[in-house]
Amino acid sequence: MPSQLIGHNSILEALRRAHERERLAHACLFVGPANVGKNALARAFLVEILGSETPLERHPDFSMVERGRDPKTGKLHGSIVLDQIQALCSRLSMAAFMGGWKVCLIEGVEWLTVEAANALLKNLEEPHPKTLFIATAESLERVLPTVRSRCQTIRFGRVPTLEIAKSLEARGVSATEAAAIAHLADGRPGRALAFAENPELRSAFVAMVSGLADLAAAGSADRLAAVDKLLPPALPFVESSERAADIIDRLVELLRDALLAAAGCGDSVMHLGLRDKTAALSKRGVDRIAAALETALEAKKMLEENVAPRAALDRVVLQL
């Protein structure tokens, strides 16, 4: 297995067997949480399909589509647009430069506009021989039905904490640090690798969660005031929605830790360095914590349905 991958051995082996038996679907949809390893595995498998030592990004028969970035601000655009898909289809209509496969990776296929999705359908329905599409998404429900119905869906679950820790140790991280990072990764190898490579990113992540734990102990007015700072009114909708989703994800982690603490499983919590705060939160009682957790999960769905980010986040912080 390629050294950059952590976990998902069974998925990779299944794809390899399907390819060897010439039963590989022409379009696969990898679905799972952010940083869980979907894109890493897709890239590793596409390298194998191309059968070349040329780096994927420089291979003439590889194409990739993702949300673009604003050249001035560097912020992600709100969608994958028609022009991007038309350019992709034009490239795929040509014969393979190396005489073998042509492969395509669409990262974040749930961001396709309806027009872009419609332009992609012909290639999904009538693919050229030896053409492979792999698309990735965090939420199957957000992928347009016309796209997902034409793909083989492969779901990616979280990778066990111990497996992540051992992989980090194999990369030279100390056992103590590897264990701490693996807990924080919450089953997401991409997050674990980012924290191992960038300690400042890890510190900022922990500081954010610690601040949210303090927020849970504040009064309602202070919570709403904190939301004003977390989601400034001038923030563009897409950025505001993504930031709100990230905050809610952190709150879900905190509430889950509080439930574990209430059950006497404090050593199993994700945020080992915040056990005092999650233990304090657990004293509110299982029913109240569970209700807050349910509200947070409902708010995450609201964001996926394009509800105002401020309304979704307000609902969560008031329930804490």
C-alpha positions in Angstrom: 0.0 0.0 0.0 1.4 3.5 -0.8 3.1 4.9 2.2 1.1 8.2 2.2 -2.1 6.3 2.9 -3.4 5.5 6.3 -6.3 3.0 6.5 -8.9 1.9 4.0 -6.9 -1.1 2.9 -10.0 -3.1 2.1 -11.3 -0.4 -0.3 -8.0 -0.1 -2.2 -7.8 -3.9 -2.5 -11.4 -4.2 -3.8 -10.7 -1.5 -6.4 -7.5 -3.4 -7.5 -9.4 -6.7 -7.8 -12.2 -5.1 -9.8 -9.6 -3.5 -12.2 -7.7 -6.8 -12.6 -11.0 -8.6 -13.5 -12.0 -5.8 -15.8 -15.1 -5.2 -13.7 -14.2 -1.7 -12.5 -17.0 0.8 -12.7 -16.3 3.6 -15.1 -17.4 6.2 -12.4 -16.9 5.9 -8.6 -18.2 8.2 -5.9 -16.1 8.2 -2.8 -18.2 9.5 0.2 -17.0 10.2 3.7 -16.0 12.9 6.2 -13.4 15.6 5.4 -9.8 14.5 5.7 -10.7 10.9 6.1 -8.6 9.8 3.1 -10.9 9.8 0.1 -8.8 12.1 -2.1 -5.5 10.4 -1.0 -6.8 7.0 -1.9 -8.3 8.2 -5.2 -4.9 9.7 -6.2 -3.0 6.6 -5.3 -5.4 4.3 -7.2 -5.3 6.6 -10.3 -1.5 6.4 -10.3 -1.8 2.7 -10.4 -4.4 2.8 -13.2 -2.1 5.0 -15.3 0.8 2.7 -14.6 3.4 5.5 -14.8 5.9 7.0 -12.4 5.1 10.5 -13.7 3.6 12.6 -10.8 -0.2 12.6 -11.2 -0.5 16.3 -11.6 2.0 16.3 -14.5 0.6 13.2 -16.3 -1.1 14.2 -19.6 -3.9 11.7 -19.2 -4.9 12.9 -15.7 -7.6 15.7 -15.3 -8.8 17.2 -12.0 -11.7 19.5 -11.3 -12.3 21.3 -8.0 -13.7 24.5 -6.7 -11.6 27.4 -7.9 -10.2 30.2 -5.7 -10.6 33.9 -5.9 -7.3 35.2 -7.2 -7.3 38.2 -4.9 -8.5 36.7 -1.6 -7.5 33.0 -2.1 -11.0 32.0 -0.9 -12.8 29.1 -2.4 -15.6 29.8 -4.9 -19.1 28.6 -4.0 -19.4 26.0 -6.8 -17.9 24.1 -9.6 -19.2 25.8 -12.7 -20.2 24.9 -16.3 -17.0 26.2 -17.9 -14.8 23.9 -15.8 -16.9 20.8 -16.8 -16.9 21.8 -20.4 -13.1 22.1 -20.4 -12.9 18.7 -18.7 -15.2 17.1 -21.3 -13.2 18.6 -24.1 -10.0 17.0 -22.7 -11.7 13.6 -22.2 -12.9 13.6 -25.8 -9.3 13.4 -27.1 -7.4 10.1 -27.3 -5.1 9.2 -24.5 -1.6 10.7 -24.9 0.1 7.7 -23.5 -2.2 5.2 -25.3 -3.7 3.8 -22.1 -6.2 5.1 -19.7 -7.6 8.6 -19.2 -8.5 9.3 -15.6 -10.4 12.2 -13.9 -10.7 13.3 -10.3 -13.5 15.6 -9.2 -12.9 16.8 -5.7 -16.1 18.0 -4.0 -18.6 16.8 -6.6 -21.5 18.1 -4.4 -20.4 21.6 -5.4 -21.4 21.1 -9.1 -24.0 23.6 -10.3 -27.0 22.0 -12.0 -25.7 23.2 -15.4 -22.3 21.8 -14.7 -23.8 18.4 -13.7 -25.9 18.3 -16.8 -22.8 18.9 -19.0 -21.1 16.0 -17.2 -23.9 13.5 -17.7 -23.1 12.5 -21.2 -19.6 11.5 -20.3 -20.9 9.5 -17.3 -23.6 7.8 -19.3 -21.5 7.1 -22.4 -17.8 7.1 -21.3 -15.0 6.7 -23.7 -13.3 3.3 -23.5 -10.6 3.1 -20.7 -11.8 6.3 -19.0 -12.2 6.4 -15.3 -14.0 9.0 -13.2 -13.5 9.3 -9.4 -15.6 11.9 -7.6 -15.4 12.7 -3.9 -18.0 14.2 -1.6 -18.5 14.6 2.1 -22.3 14.1 1.9 -24.1 11.8 -0.5 -27.4 13.7 0.0 -25.8 16.9 -1.4 -24.7 15.2 -4.6 -27.2 15.8 -7.4 -29.3 12.6 -8.0 -28.5 12.6 -11.7 -24.8 12.3 -10.8 -24.8 9.9 -8.0 -27.2 7.5 -9.8 -24.5 7.0 -12.5 -21.7 6.3 -10.1 -20.7 3.3 -7.9 -20.8 4.7 -4.4 -18.0 3.7 -2.0 -18.3 4.9 1.6 -15.3 5.8 3.7 -15.5 5.4 7.4 -13.2 6.7 10.1 -9.9 5.0 10.6 -9.2 3.5 14.1 -7.3 5.7 16.4 -4.7 3.0 17.1 -4.0 2.5 13.4 -3.5 6.3 12.9 -1.1 6.4 15.9 1.0 3.5 14.7 1.2 5.1 11.2 2.4 8.4 12.8 5.0 6.5 14.8 6.2 4.9 11.6 6.7 8.4 10.3 9.0 9.3 13.2 6.5 10.9 15.6 7.0 9.9 19.3 4.6 7.5 20.8 3.2 10.0 23.2 2.6 12.7 20.5 1.3 10.1 18.0 -1.4 9.0 20.6 -2.4 12.6 21.3 -2.6 13.5 17.7 -4.5 10.3 16.8 -7.1 11.1 19.4 -7.5 14.6 18.0 -7.8 13.3 14.5 -11.1 11.7 15.2 -10.5 8.9 12.7 -9.3 11.3 9.9 -5.8 10.5 8.7 -5.6 13.8 6.8 -6.1 15.8 9.9 -3.6 13.7 11.8 -0.9 14.3 9.2 -1.6 18.0 9.1 -1.3 18.2 12.9 1.9 16.2 12.9 3.4 18.4 10.2 2.2 21.7 11.6 2.1 22.0 15.5 0.8 25.5 15.2 -2.3 24.3 13.4 -2.8 21.7 16.1 -2.5 24.4 18.8 -5.0 26.7 17.1 -7.4 23.8 16.8 -7.2 22.9 20.5 -7.5 26.6 21.5 -10.7 26.9 19.4 -12.3 23.9 21.0 -11.2 25.1 24.5 -12.9 28.5 23.8 -16.1 26.7 22.7 -16.0 24.7 25.9 -15.8 28.0 27.9 -18.7 29.3 25.7 -20.9 26.4 26.9 -20.5 27.7 30.5 -21.4 31.3 29.6 -24.9 32.9 29.7 -27.2 33.1 26.7 -26.3 36.7 25.9 -22.6 36.1 26.0 -23.0 33.1 23.7 -24.9 35.1 21.1 -22.3 37.9 21.4 -19.6 35.3 20.7 -21.4 34.2 17.6 -21.2 37.8 16.3 -17.4 37.5 16.5 -17.3 34.0 15.1 -19.5 34.9 12.1 -19.2 38.6 11.3 -22.1 39.9 9.3 -19.9 41.0 6.4 -18.6 37.5 5.9 -19.7 36.0 2.4 -22.4 33.4 2.6 -20.2 30.5 1.4 -17.4 31.3 3.9 -19.9 31.9 6.7 -21.6 28.6 6.0 -18.3 26.7 6.0 -17.1 28.4 9.1 -20.4 27.6 10.9 -20.2 24.0 9.9 -16.6 23.8 11.2 -17.7 25.3 14.6 -20.7 23.0 14.8 -18.4 20.0 14.1 -16.2 21.0 17.0 -19.2 21.4 19.3 -20.3 17.9 18.3 -16.9 16.6 19.3 -17.2 18.4 22.7 -20.6 17.1 23.4 -19.6 13.6 22.5 -16.7 13.8 24.8 -19.1 15.0 27.6 -21.3 12.0 27.0 -18.2 9.7 27.3 -17.2 11.5 30.5 -20.7 11.1 31.9 -20.4 7.4 31.2 -17.1 7.1 33.0 -15.1 6.7 29.8 -12.9 9.8 30.2 -9.8 8.1 28.7 -11.7 7.6 25.5 -12.5 11.2 24.8 -11.1 12.9 21.7 -9.8 16.0 23.4 -7.6 14.5 26.1 -6.2 17.9 27.1 -9.6 19.3 27.8 -10.9 16.5 30.1 -11.5 18.9 33.0 -13.8 21.0 30.8 -15.7 18.1 29.3 -16.1 16.6 32.7 -17.6 19.9 33.9 -19.9 19.8 30.9 -20.9 16.2 31.6 -22.4 17.3 35.0 -25.3 18.9 33.2 -26.7 15.4 32.7 -26.9 13.0 29.9 -30.4 14.1 28.7 -29.4 17.7 28.3 -26.1 16.9 26.6 -27.9 14.5 24.2 -30.5 17.1 23.4 -27.7 19.6 22.6 -26.0 17.0 20.4 -29.2 16.4 18.5 -29.7 20.1 17.9 -26.1 20.4 16.6 -26.6 17.6 14.2 -29.9 19.1 13.0 -28.1 22.5 12.5 -25.5 20.8 10.4 -28.3 19.5 8.1 -29.8 23.0 8.0 -26.5 24.3 6.7 -26.5 21.6 3.9 -29.9 22.9 2.9 -28.5 26.5 2.7 -30.2 27.8 5.8 -28.7 31.1 7.1 -25.5 30.1 8.9 -26.1 32.6 11.7 -29.6 31.1 12.4 -28.1 27.5 12.5 -25.3 28.4 14.9 -27.5 30.5 17.1 -29.7 27.5 17.6 -26.9 25.3 18.7 -25.2 27.7 21.1 -28.5 28.5 22.8 -29.1 24.8 23.4 -25.7 24.3 25.1 
